[in-house]
Amino acid sequence: MSSNTNSTAPTSSCDAAMLNRIYRDARIGAETIDSLLPHSSSPSMTASMIKQMYRYRGFAHMAKEQLRRMGTAPRRASPMSRASIRFGVATHTLFDSSNSHIAELMINGSTMGVIDMTKAVHSIPSGQQTRALGKELLKFEENSIEQMKRYLH
């Protein structure tokens, strides 16, 4: 019997696919918030956004570390993709940078994250630990939507 059954390290290509999805979604969330932060004029909204950004970074770090333990690196977003985020934020805040509009953008982004992670959790047959991390990110996205609703006017 092999003693190579470490339940803390993912072992399948499906785990790698799920971890890459978690990493990508979390990075997009963090980068989007980083781009939106300068537009927030509410100290409480800014504090909430900063907490969310660090939580996204934490998810990205966890996924990256699990991928590293598998002997692989996460698929990084292209510079064009990252520029697209910044351009999108600049475009969407050009004429309306109110806190309500920023909250709407945050809610829309988190909703896309909920959809993407729900699809991943249902379609990628990953291991229990990897699936749990995906579900945790999904729950975080849902909670983020609820937090931002209070800034809608």
Protein Blocks (a to p, Z undefined) as FASTA:
>chain_A
ZZklcfkbcfbfklmmmmmmmmmmmmmmmmmmmmmmmmpcbfklmmmmmmmmmmmmmmmm
mmmmmmmmnopacddddfklmmmmmmmmmmmmmmoccfklmmmmmmmmmmmmmmmmmmmm
mmmccdfklmmmmmmmmmmmmmmmmmmmmmpZZ
